Amino acid sequence: MEFRIERHSGVAAYQQIAQQVRQALRLGHLAPGDKLPTAAQVVATTAINPNTVFKAYRELEREGLVDSRQGVGTFVRRSLAQPGAAGGSPLREGLRTWMTEAREAGLDREDVAALVAAELDACYPREAARPAHSRARTDE
């Protein structure tokens, strides 16, 4: 797994790392037993402070998603994948088709993100009000 840090997003780097791990767990890209990159590996690819990586991993550990083993690494404890969310599912294929059509219609990334965010808020109003890390803890 390689992390992407958006420095001008207004979101703290540790939160971006934690969110990217959660997303990988939801999409089935990470599974129980998988090892996360070491802090040194993340620092080498992102040029962030090692403490930022440790903070993200501690947050994920508090949520019960990963286990840190001294001298061995950080490993995925449980998945967040739901049926229909992983690659190749009919729902994901439909979404990909819709996004291709949106791009062909001239919508840019921000337009699509705004549409998706608006529909998420309309379809999941209570979820929109709670932070992502709160939802992750209640999924157990």
TORDRENTOR-378442 format. One record per atom (N, C-alpha, C): residue number from 1; atom name; x, z negated, y negated. Coordinates in steps of 0.1 Angstrom, whole numbers, plus 2048, in hexadecimal, padded with zeros to 3 digits. Atoms other than C-alpha are relative to their C-alpha. Layout:
<nudrens>
resi|name|px|pz|py
NUM|CA|X|Z|Y $
...
</nudrens>
This chain:
<nudrens>
resi|name|px|pz|py
1|N|809|800|80C $
1|CA|800|800|800 $
1|C|809|800|7F4 $
2|N|7F9|800|80C $
2|CA|80D|809|7DE $
2|C|7F7|7FD|7F4 $
3|N|809|805|80B $
3|CA|7FF|7F8|7BF $
3|C|802|809|7F4 $
4|N|800|7F9|80D $
4|CA|7F7|80A|79E $
4|C|7FC|7F6|7F5 $
5|N|803|809|80B $
5|CA|7F9|7F5|77F $
5|C|7FD|808|7F3 $
6|N|803|7FA|80D $
6|CA|7E7|801|760 $
6|C|803|7F6|7F5 $
7|N|7FC|80A|80A $
7|CA|7F9|7F0|744 $
7|C|7F8|7FF|7F4 $
8|N|808|800|80C $
8|CA|7E1|7F9|729 $
8|C|7F1|7FE|803 $
9|N|80E|801|7FC $
9|CA|7C1|7F1|73C $
9|C|7F9|7F3|7FA $
10|N|806|80C|804 $
10|CA|7BD|7CE|72E $
10|C|7FE|7F6|80B $
11|N|801|808|7F5 $
11|CA|7BC|7C0|751 $
11|C|80E|7FB|805 $
12|N|7F3|805|7FC $
12|CA|7D8|7A9|75C $
12|C|805|806|80D $
13|N|7FA|7F9|7F4 $
13|CA|7F0|7B8|775 $
13|C|7FD|7F9|80D $
14|N|803|807|7F3 $
14|CA|7EA|79C|78F $
14|C|7F1|803|804 $
15|N|80E|7FD|7FC $
15|CA|7C4|7A4|78D $
15|C|7FF|80E|805 $
16|N|800|7F2|7FB $
16|CA|7CB|7C9|792 $
16|C|805|800|80E $
17|N|7FB|800|7F2 $
17|CA|7DF|7C2|7B1 $
17|C|7F6|7FA|809 $
18|N|80A|807|7F8 $
18|CA|7C5|7AA|7BF $
18|C|7F4|80A|802 $
19|N|80C|7F6|7FF $
19|CA|7A9|7C4|7B8 $
19|C|804|80B|809 $
20|N|7FC|7F4|7F8 $
20|CA|7BD|7E0|7C8 $
20|C|800|7FC|80F $
21|N|801|805|7F2 $
21|CA|7C1|7CB|7E8 $
21|C|7F2|7FF|804 $
22|N|80E|801|7FC $
22|CA|79C|7C3|7E8 $
22|C|7FA|80D|803 $
23|N|805|7F3|7FE $
23|CA|794|7E7|7E4 $
23|C|805|806|80D $
24|N|7FA|7FB|7F3 $
24|CA|7AC|7F1|801 $
24|C|7F9|7F9|80C $
25|N|807|807|7F5 $
25|CA|79B|7D6|816 $
25|C|7F2|805|802 $
26|N|80E|7FB|7FF $
26|CA|778|7E3|80E $
26|C|800|80E|806 $
27|N|800|7F2|7FC $
27|CA|782|807|815 $
27|C|806|802|80E $
28|N|7FA|800|7F3 $
28|CA|793|7FE|836 $
28|C|80E|805|800 $
29|N|7F2|7FC|801 $
29|CA|7B5|808|82A $
29|C|80A|7F5|804 $
30|N|7F9|80C|7FB $
30|CA|7C1|7E5|832 $
30|C|7F7|7F9|80B $
31|N|807|807|7F5 $
31|CA|7B7|7D2|852 $
31|C|807|7F3|803 $
32|N|7FA|80D|7FC $
32|CA|7BD|7AF|85F $
32|C|80D|802|808 $
33|N|7F3|7FF|7FA $
33|CA|7E1|7AB|869 $
33|C|80A|809|7F8 $
34|N|7F8|7F8|808 $
34|CA|7EE|7C5|850 $
34|C|809|7F8|7F7 $
35|N|7F7|807|80A $
35|CA|80C|7BA|83B $
35|C|7FF|806|7F3 $
36|N|800|7FB|80D $
36|CA|80A|7BD|816 $
36|C|80F|802|7FC $
37|N|7F2|7FE|805 $
37|CA|829|7CA|803 $
37|C|806|7F2|7FB $
38|N|7FA|80C|806 $
38|CA|842|7AF|7FA $
38|C|800|800|7F1 $
39|N|7FF|801|80F $
39|CA|846|7A3|7D6 $
39|C|80B|80A|7FC $
40|N|7F5|7F8|804 $
40|CA|867|7B5|7D5 $
40|C|7FC|80F|800 $
41|N|804|7F2|7FF $
41|CA|857|7D6|7E0 $
41|C|7F7|804|7F5 $
42|N|809|7FD|80B $
42|CA|83B|7D3|7C7 $
42|C|808|801|7F2 $
43|N|7F8|800|80C $
43|CA|854|7CB|7AB $
43|C|808|80D|7FF $
44|N|7F8|7F4|800 $
44|CA|869|7E9|7B5 $
44|C|7F8|80C|7FC $
45|N|809|7F4|802 $
45|CA|84B|801|7B2 $
45|C|7F8|7FF|7F3 $
46|N|809|802|80C $
46|CA|839|7F1|794 $
46|C|807|7FB|7F4 $
47|N|7F8|806|80B $
47|CA|854|7E0|77F $
47|C|7F8|7F4|7FA $
48|N|806|80C|805 $
48|CA|83F|7C0|77C $
48|C|808|7F4|805 $
49|N|7F9|80D|7FC $
49|CA|84A|79C|77F $
49|C|7FC|7FC|80E $
50|N|804|804|7F2 $
50|CA|84B|78F|7A3 $
50|C|7F6|7F5|800 $
51|N|80A|80A|800 $
51|CA|837|771|798 $
51|C|7F1|805|7FE $
52|N|80D|7F9|802 $
52|CA|81A|789|78F $
52|C|7FB|804|80E $
53|N|804|7FC|7F3 $
53|CA|81A|795|7B3 $
53|C|7FC|7F3|808 $
54|N|803|80D|7FA $
54|CA|81B|771|7C0 $
54|C|7F2|7FB|7FC $
55|N|80D|805|805 $
55|CA|7FE|768|7AA $
55|C|7F4|808|806 $
56|N|80B|7F8|7FA $
56|CA|7E9|785|7B7 $
56|C|7FE|7FC|80F $
57|N|801|804|7F2 $
57|CA|7F1|77C|7DB $
57|C|7FA|7F2|802 $
58|N|806|80D|7FF $
58|CA|7E8|758|7D5 $
58|C|7F1|800|7FE $
59|N|80E|7FF|802 $
59|CA|7C7|762|7C7 $
59|C|7F9|806|80C $
60|N|806|7FB|7F3 $
60|CA|7C0|777|7E6 $
60|C|800|7F6|80B $
61|N|7FF|80B|7F6 $
61|CA|7CB|75A|7FC $
61|C|7F5|7F6|7FE $
62|N|80B|809|803 $
62|CA|7B3|743|7EA $
62|C|7F2|805|804 $
63|N|80D|7F9|7FC $
63|CA|797|75C|7F1 $
63|C|7FF|801|810 $
64|N|801|7FF|7F2 $
64|CA|7A0|75B|816 $
64|C|803|80E|806 $
65|N|7FE|7F2|7FC $
65|CA|7AA|780|817 $
65|C|80E|802|806 $
66|N|7F2|7FF|7FB $
66|CA|7D0|77B|81E $
66|C|805|7F3|804 $
67|N|7F8|80C|7FD $
67|CA|7E8|762|82D $
67|C|80E|803|7FD $
68|N|7F2|7FF|803 $
68|CA|80B|75D|820 $
68|C|807|7F8|80A $
69|N|7F8|807|7F6 $
69|CA|825|754|83A $
69|C|80E|800|7FA $
70|N|7F3|802|806 $
70|CA|845|745|82C $
70|C|80B|808|807 $
71|N|7F5|7F8|7FA $
71|CA|862|75D|832 $
71|C|7FC|80C|809 $
72|N|805|7F5|7F7 $
72|CA|84C|776|845 $
72|C|7F9|80A|7F7 $
73|N|808|7F7|809 $
73|CA|834|785|82B $
73|C|7F2|7FC|7FE $
74|N|80E|802|802 $
74|CA|810|787|821 $
74|C|7F8|80A|808 $
75|N|807|7F8|7F7 $
75|CA|7F7|794|83A $
75|C|7F1|7FF|7FE $
76|N|80E|800|802 $
76|CA|7D3|79E|838 $
76|C|7F9|7F7|80B $
77|N|807|809|7F7 $
77|CA|7BC|784|847 $
77|C|7F3|805|805 $
78|N|80D|7FB|7FC $
78|CA|79B|795|846 $
78|C|7FD|80C|7F8 $
79|N|804|7F4|807 $
79|CA|78B|7B6|83C $
79|C|7F4|7FE|7F8 $
80|N|80D|800|808 $
80|CA|770|7BD|822 $
80|C|7F9|80D|803 $
81|N|806|7F3|7FD $
81|CA|767|7DF|831 $
81|C|7F2|7FE|805 $
82|N|80E|7FF|7FC $
82|CA|742|7E6|834 $
82|C|7FD|80D|806 $
83|N|803|7F3|7FB $
83|CA|732|801|849 $
83|C|7FC|80A|7F5 $
84|N|804|7F6|80A $
84|CA|72F|821|835 $
84|C|80A|800|7F4 $
85|N|7F7|800|80B $
85|CA|74C|818|81D $
85|C|80D|807|803 $
86|N|7F3|7FB|7FD $
86|CA|76A|825|830 $
86|C|7FF|80F|800 $
87|N|7FE|7F1|801 $
87|CA|777|849|82F $
87|C|7F8|807|80B $
88|N|807|7F8|7F6 $
88|CA|763|863|841 $
88|C|7F1|7FD|802 $
89|N|80E|804|7FE $
89|CA|741|851|83E $
89|C|7F8|80A|7F8 $
90|N|809|7F7|808 $
90|CA|723|865|832 $
90|C|7FE|7FC|7F2 $
91|N|802|805|80D $
91|CA|71F|84F|814 $
91|C|80C|804|7F7 $
92|N|7F4|7FC|808 $
92|CA|743|855|809 $
92|C|801|80F|7FE $
93|N|800|7F1|802 $
93|CA|741|87A|80F $
93|C|7F6|804|7F6 $
94|N|80A|7FD|80A $
94|CA|721|87B|7FA $
94|C|805|7FD|7F2 $
95|N|7FA|804|80D $
95|CA|733|869|7DE $
95|C|80B|80A|7FC $
96|N|7F5|7F7|803 $
96|CA|751|880|7E0 $
96|C|7FA|80E|7FC $
97|N|807|7F4|804 $
97|CA|739|89E|7DE $
97|C|7FB|7FF|7F2 $
98|N|805|802|80D $
98|CA|728|890|7C0 $
98|C|80B|800|7F5 $
99|N|7F5|800|809 $
99|CA|749|889|7AF $
99|C|806|80E|7FD $
100|N|7FB|7F2|802 $
100|CA|755|8AC|7B5 $
100|C|7F6|808|7F7 $
101|N|80A|7FA|808 $
101|CA|734|8B9|7A6 $
101|C|801|7FB|7F1 $
102|N|7FF|805|80E $
102|CA|738|8A2|788 $
102|C|80D|806|7F9 $
103|N|7F4|7FA|806 $
103|CA|75C|8AF|782 $
103|C|7FD|80E|7FD $
104|N|803|7F2|803 $
104|CA|750|8D3|785 $
104|C|7F7|802|7F5 $
105|N|809|800|80B $
105|CA|735|8CB|76C $
105|C|806|7FD|7F3 $
106|N|7F8|803|80C $
106|CA|750|8C1|753 $
106|C|801|7F1|7FC $
107|N|7FE|80F|803 $
107|CA|74E|89B|755 $
107|C|80E|7FC|803 $
108|N|7F3|805|7FE $
108|CA|76F|88A|752 $
108|C|7FF|7F2|807 $
109|N|7FF|80D|7F9 $
109|CA|77B|86A|764 $
109|C|7F8|7F5|7F9 $
110|N|807|80B|807 $
110|CA|76D|853|749 $
110|C|7F1|802|800 $
111|N|80E|7FD|7FF $
111|CA|74B|865|749 $
111|C|7FA|7FB|80D $
112|N|805|804|7F3 $
112|CA|748|860|76E $
112|C|800|7F1|802 $
113|N|7FF|80E|7FF $
113|CA|754|83C|76C $
113|C|7F4|7F9|7F9 $
114|N|80B|805|807 $
114|CA|73A|835|752 $
114|C|7F2|801|807 $
115|N|80C|7FE|7F8 $
115|CA|71E|844|767 $
115|C|7FF|7F7|80C $
116|N|7FF|808|7F4 $
116|CA|729|832|786 $
116|C|7FD|7F1|7FC $
117|N|802|80D|805 $
117|CA|72B|811|773 $
117|C|7F2|7FD|7FC $
118|N|80E|802|804 $
118|CA|709|815|764 $
118|C|7F6|7FF|80C $
119|N|809|800|7F4 $
119|CA|6F9|81D|786 $
119|C|803|7F3|808 $
120|N|7FD|80D|7F9 $
120|CA|70B|7FF|796 $
120|C|7F9|7F5|7FA $
121|N|807|80B|807 $
121|CA|6FD|7E8|77B $
121|C|7F1|801|802 $
122|N|80F|7FE|7FE $
122|CA|6DA|7F7|780 $
122|C|7FC|7FC|80F $
123|N|804|803|7F2 $
123|CA|6DB|7F4|7A6 $
123|C|804|7F2|805 $
124|N|7FB|80D|7FC $
124|CA|6EF|7D3|7A9 $
124|C|801|7F7|7F4 $
125|N|7FF|808|80D $
125|CA|6E5|7BF|78A $
125|C|807|7F2|801 $
126|N|7FA|80D|7FE $
126|CA|6EF|79D|798 $
126|C|80F|801|802 $
127|N|7F2|7FE|7FD $
127|CA|710|7AA|7A5 $
127|C|808|803|7F3 $
128|N|7F9|7FC|80C $
128|CA|719|7B8|783 $
128|C|804|7F4|7F7 $
129|N|7FE|80C|809 $
129|CA|717|795|773 $
129|C|80B|7F7|806 $
130|N|7F6|809|7FA $
130|CA|730|785|78B $
130|C|80D|807|801 $
131|N|7F3|7FA|7FE $
131|CA|755|78A|78C $
131|C|803|804|80E $
132|N|7FE|7FB|7F3 $
132|CA|763|79E|7A9 $
132|C|805|7F5|80A $
133|N|7FB|80A|7F7 $
133|CA|776|780|7B7 $
133|C|7F6|7F6|805 $
134|N|80B|808|7FB $
134|CA|756|76C|7B9 $
134|C|7F8|806|80B $
135|N|807|7F9|7F6 $
135|CA|745|787|7CD $
135|C|808|800|80D $
136|N|7F7|800|7F4 $
136|CA|763|788|7E5 $
136|C|7FE|7F4|808 $
137|N|800|80C|7F9 $
137|CA|760|764|7EE $
137|C|7F2|7FE|807 $
138|N|80E|802|7FA $
138|CA|73A|766|7F6 $
138|C|7FE|80A|80B $
139|N|802|7F6|7F6 $
139|CA|73F|783|80D $
139|C|803|7FB|80E $
140|N|7FC|806|7F3 $
140|CA|74B|76C|82A $
140|C|7F4|7FD|808 $
</nudrens>
